[in-house]
Amino acid sequence: MCLIIFFILMFLGLGYAQTPQKVYETKEAGDKLFNLFAGHYSAIKDYLNAKSDKEKQSANPNLPKDAVLSLLKTHGGHHIAQIDAVKAGDFEREAQIWEAMVKHIYTISDAIVDAIAKQFP
């Protein structure tokens, strides 16, 4: 397990060139690792709960899983591109991504509203 943590920290660029046993060399590294795993746990728990709840999965047949996944992947991609642009100092590109993201939010909203309107005419 310690070796896995070591490689995660190296991937995140926390600068640990020591052996895996020295991964927790600073409180900052421990805090970053805790936050990484806390977020990871929350996402996995949410996925497990959603996957286990058949009633919620079929709550609205007019909003199929593949459509939702496509919408969410695009939205996530916008956030990643936005962060990359900001980190690169390309604020003009970030503004373009923001505009695309706002338009896409309307697409997401329309899909949800249309599905509800079809379900409850």
GUKEMI-699689 format. One record per residue (C-alpha): residue number from 1; y, z, x; residue in one letter. Coordinates in steps of 0.25 Angstrom, whole numbers. Layout:
N
[rec NUM; [Y; Z; X]; "a"];
...
! end
This chain:
121
[rec 1; [0; 0; 0]; "m"];
[rec 2; [10; 3; 11]; "c"];
[rec 3; [8; -10; 17]; "l"];
[rec 4; [11; -17; 4]; "i"];
[rec 5; [24; -8; 3]; "i"];
[rec 6; [27; -12; 17]; "f"];
[rec 7; [26; -27; 14]; "f"];
[rec 8; [35; -25; 1]; "i"];
[rec 9; [46; -19; 9]; "l"];
[rec 10; [45; -29; 20]; "m"];
[rec 11; [46; -40; 9]; "f"];
[rec 12; [58; -33; 3]; "l"];
[rec 13; [65; -33; 17]; "g"];
[rec 14; [66; -18; 19]; "l"];
[rec 15; [64; -20; 34]; "g"];
[rec 16; [51; -12; 36]; "y"];
[rec 17; [45; -18; 49]; "a"];
[rec 18; [37; -5; 51]; "q"];
[rec 19; [23; -2; 47]; "t"];
[rec 20; [19; 0; 32]; "p"];
[rec 21; [18; 15; 34]; "q"];
[rec 22; [33; 15; 37]; "k"];
[rec 23; [38; 8; 24]; "v"];
[rec 24; [45; 20; 19]; "y"];
[rec 25; [53; 22; 31]; "e"];
[rec 26; [66; 24; 23]; "t"];
[rec 27; [70; 29; 9]; "k"];
[rec 28; [76; 16; 6]; "e"];
[rec 29; [63; 8; 8]; "a"];
[rec 30; [56; 18; 0]; "g"];
[rec 31; [66; 17; -11]; "d"];
[rec 32; [65; 2; -11]; "k"];
[rec 33; [50; 2; -12]; "l"];
[rec 34; [51; 12; -23]; "f"];
[rec 35; [60; 3; -31]; "n"];
[rec 36; [52; -9; -28]; "l"];
[rec 37; [39; -3; -33]; "f"];
[rec 38; [46; 4; -45]; "a"];
[rec 39; [51; -10; -50]; "g"];
[rec 40; [38; -16; -47]; "h"];
[rec 41; [31; -5; -55]; "y"];
[rec 42; [40; -7; -67]; "s"];
[rec 43; [38; -22; -68]; "a"];
[rec 44; [23; -20; -67]; "i"];
[rec 45; [23; -9; -77]; "k"];
[rec 46; [31; -18; -87]; "d"];
[rec 47; [22; -30; -85]; "y"];
[rec 48; [10; -21; -87]; "l"];
[rec 49; [16; -15; -100]; "n"];
[rec 50; [20; -29; -105]; "a"];
[rec 51; [7; -35; -102]; "k"];
[rec 52; [0; -24; -109]; "s"];
[rec 53; [8; -25; -122]; "d"];
[rec 54; [2; -36; -130]; "k"];
[rec 55; [11; -33; -142]; "e"];
[rec 56; [23; -36; -134]; "k"];
[rec 57; [18; -48; -127]; "q"];
[rec 58; [16; -55; -141]; "s"];
[rec 59; [29; -49; -147]; "a"];
[rec 60; [35; -62; -148]; "n"];
[rec 61; [27; -75; -148]; "p"];
[rec 62; [39; -83; -147]; "n"];
[rec 63; [42; -78; -133]; "l"];
[rec 64; [30; -82; -124]; "p"];
[rec 65; [27; -75; -111]; "k"];
[rec 66; [29; -87; -103]; "d"];
[rec 67; [43; -90; -109]; "a"];
[rec 68; [47; -76; -106]; "v"];
[rec 69; [41; -76; -92]; "l"];
[rec 70; [49; -89; -89]; "s"];
[rec 71; [62; -83; -94]; "l"];
[rec 72; [60; -71; -86]; "l"];
[rec 73; [56; -78; -73]; "k"];
[rec 74; [69; -87; -74]; "t"];
[rec 75; [77; -74; -76]; "h"];
[rec 76; [71; -67; -64]; "g"];
[rec 77; [73; -80; -56]; "g"];
[rec 78; [88; -79; -59]; "h"];
[rec 79; [89; -65; -55]; "h"];
[rec 80; [82; -68; -42]; "i"];
[rec 81; [91; -80; -39]; "a"];
[rec 82; [103; -72; -42]; "q"];
[rec 83; [99; -61; -33]; "i"];
[rec 84; [96; -71; -22]; "d"];
[rec 85; [110; -78; -24]; "a"];
[rec 86; [117; -65; -23]; "v"];
[rec 87; [110; -61; -11]; "k"];
[rec 88; [113; -74; -4]; "a"];
[rec 89; [128; -72; -8]; "g"];
[rec 90; [127; -85; -17]; "d"];
[rec 91; [135; -80; -28]; "f"];
[rec 92; [138; -93; -34]; "e"];
[rec 93; [123; -96; -35]; "r"];
[rec 94; [122; -82; -41]; "e"];
[rec 95; [132; -85; -52]; "a"];
[rec 96; [124; -98; -55]; "q"];
[rec 97; [111; -90; -56]; "i"];
[rec 98; [118; -80; -65]; "w"];
[rec 99; [123; -91; -75]; "e"];
[rec 100; [109; -97; -75]; "a"];
[rec 101; [103; -83; -78]; "m"];
[rec 102; [113; -80; -89]; "v"];
[rec 103; [109; -93; -96]; "k"];
[rec 104; [94; -90; -94]; "h"];
[rec 105; [97; -76; -101]; "i"];
[rec 106; [101; -84; -113]; "y"];
[rec 107; [88; -92; -112]; "t"];
[rec 108; [80; -79; -112]; "i"];
[rec 109; [88; -73; -123]; "s"];
[rec 110; [86; -86; -131]; "d"];
[rec 111; [71; -85; -129]; "a"];
[rec 112; [70; -71; -134]; "i"];
[rec 113; [79; -73; -146]; "v"];
[rec 114; [71; -86; -150]; "d"];
[rec 115; [58; -78; -149]; "a"];
[rec 116; [63; -67; -157]; "i"];
[rec 117; [69; -76; -168]; "a"];
[rec 118; [56; -84; -169]; "k"];
[rec 119; [48; -71; -171]; "q"];
[rec 120; [58; -65; -181]; "f"];
[rec 121; [64; -77; -188]; "p"];
! end
